[in-house]
Amino acid sequence: MPTTSIGVALLGAGVFAKKEHLPAIKSCHLLSLKAIYSRSQTSAESLAAEAGGDVSAYFDSPAVPSKSLDDILQRDDIDAVIIAVAITAAPDLIKRALAAGKHVLSEKPIAPDVKTAKELMDYHQTSAKGVLWSVGENFRFWDPVHRAAGILKELGGDLVAFSVTAYSFTDAKNPFYHSDWRQKPNFQGGYLLDGGVHMIAVLRTLLAALGQSIENVSAHTTSIQPNLPPVDTVHAILRTNHERSGTYVSSVGMEVKRAGMEFEIVTDRGSVTYRPFKMEIVTRQKDPEGTWEEKSEHAPLMWGVKEEVAAFVEGIVAGKLDPRLSSAEALEDLRVVEAMLRSGEAQGVPVDISRGIFSLGLFSKP
């Protein structure tokens, strides 16, 4: 373990950076926050003041000598950066930070689309060797997710079916709603991409416990609320590599639906249902006499950002990336969400994720 702290800069001063990343940095004794960057002077200085200590503010607007992003990346006392900015702004910051030799933890999704994600991964592998690039996915750090996966392994059997439902009506009461890049997204899917990678990360973890992965998607997308562009609702059928199918339903546009999230995995030996916000995992299986029994256990609600940041720091110390932060995992999450969006655009035509093409051959993937 190092005797000195790791200097870090927080790139981004929005709601998530303020509510989650700043406390996570402060909670990690190995990190020393040196600077905060935002596009605007006001937001950078505001969060730097809240951080306290000797944290410096950097910004691009207005232009001030020695206060730009390039200046922050040239500081020798900053070893790593945590990037929490708009989805379309992140790729440029990631590349610039890697080029400057800084270890990077960037927020999910890995990129606005699969093409950009692959380009970033290629750049990292060819031009920034020895520098760690982690992609934050805090749901992958939820202990109950891995507990549910463990129960599935113990339960055994073959996958029969699965389902994901996630409803969270979004309006002006939601603090994230007021970000310009969310109100006027210039990237695919809007909230369905931004939040969708979370749900897919959990689903992929649970399916992997049974040796399954998502291979094919057919979906319909809808815009219910005009203030949640470009689409706010998706209904999809997902098929695995072992020819099992399940459903994925997610919406931020249905005011009448009660907010909630549920993951259910059914095998020929029973089922496991995880309800994060009800804080429960329900297992259904037969007892030795052949009677179906249902057992519920407490699943503490956690957000996972502190754990994510701690894992990033531990990776820097060890010189080895935590697999839960790998760009490869983040890319697979994005592949599934992008496939749903592309299928939705094509009125439900199936998308073969493994080959990156529309299965019926009616369209080719750009």
VEXTOR-332911 format. One record per residue (C-alpha): x, y, z negated. Coordinates in steps of 0.5 Angstrom, whole numbers, plus 500, padded with zeros to 3 digits. Example, Ala and Ser with C-alpha at 12.3 -4.5 7.8 and 13.67 -1.06 7.14 Angstrom:
! VEXTOR-332911
525491484527498486
//
This chain:
! VEXTOR-332911
500500500503507502504512496503518500496519503494519510492526513486526517482531521474531522472533529465535528461539523454537525449533520452526520459529519456533513452528510456522511463523514465528509463524503466518506473521507473524500471517497477514500483516495488514501485520505487527505483532509487537512482540517475540520474542528467544531466548538464554534467558528461559524460551523467549523468555517462553514464545513471547511469551505464546503470541503474545499481545497486547503482545509483549515478550520479550528474552533474554541469559540471565540478563542483565537491563537493557533486555532484551538483543538490542541493546535490541530492535534499538534500538527505533524501532517495529521495522522488520524482524526474522525470524531463525530460530536455529541455523545458526552463530548466524545470521550474527552476528544478521544482521550486527547487525540490518543494522547497526541498519538493520532489514530482515532475513529470515533462515532458510536456509541463508544461512550455515554455509559459502560463505566466511561467506556471501560475507562477509555479502553483502559486508557487506550491499552495503558497509555496509547499503545501502538495507536489505533482506536476504532469505534464506528458502527456503520450497521456492522458494515451492512452487507445484507446483515452478514448475508443474513448471518450466513443464511442462518449458518447454512440453515443450522439448527437451534435458536428458538426465538428472535425479535427486533422491531424498530419504529421511527417517529422523530419530530422537527422534520428530522434534521438530527432533532435540532441538535441541542444535545439531542433535544436536551440530552444529559446522558441515559436513554436519549434516542434509545441509546443513540439509535439502540446500539445500531439495532443491537449491533445487528442483532448480536451479529445474527445471534452470533451466527448461531453461537448465541449472545445476549445475557439477560434483559428485562425491559419497560421504558416509556416517555410518550413525547415530552420533546423526546426526553428522557424516554422514547420507547422500550419494550424488552425481553432478551435472554441468551446464554443458551436460555432462549428468549426474544423481544426488542421493541423500539420507539421514536415516539409513536406517530401512528406507527409506520416507520420500519425495522425488522430482525427475525431469527427463528430456529427449529429448522426455519427462520430468517427475516431481514427488513433493511428498508424494504430491502429484503431477506426472507428465508422460511424452511422446509423443502425435501418433501417437508413442505414449508417454503418461503424465499425472498432475496433482494438486500440492497440498502446501504449506509456503511459509513464509506465502508467504515472509513475505508476499513479504518484507513486499511487498518492504519496501513496494515497496523491492525484493527478491523474487528468490526471497528473494535471497542470491545464490540462497541462495548457489548452493544452498549452493555445491552442498551444500558441494561435495557435502560436500567431495567426500565428505570427499575420497572422491568427488574431483570438485569444480568449483563454478564455480571452487571447486576440486577438479577433479583438482587434488589438493586446494585449497579452503580
//
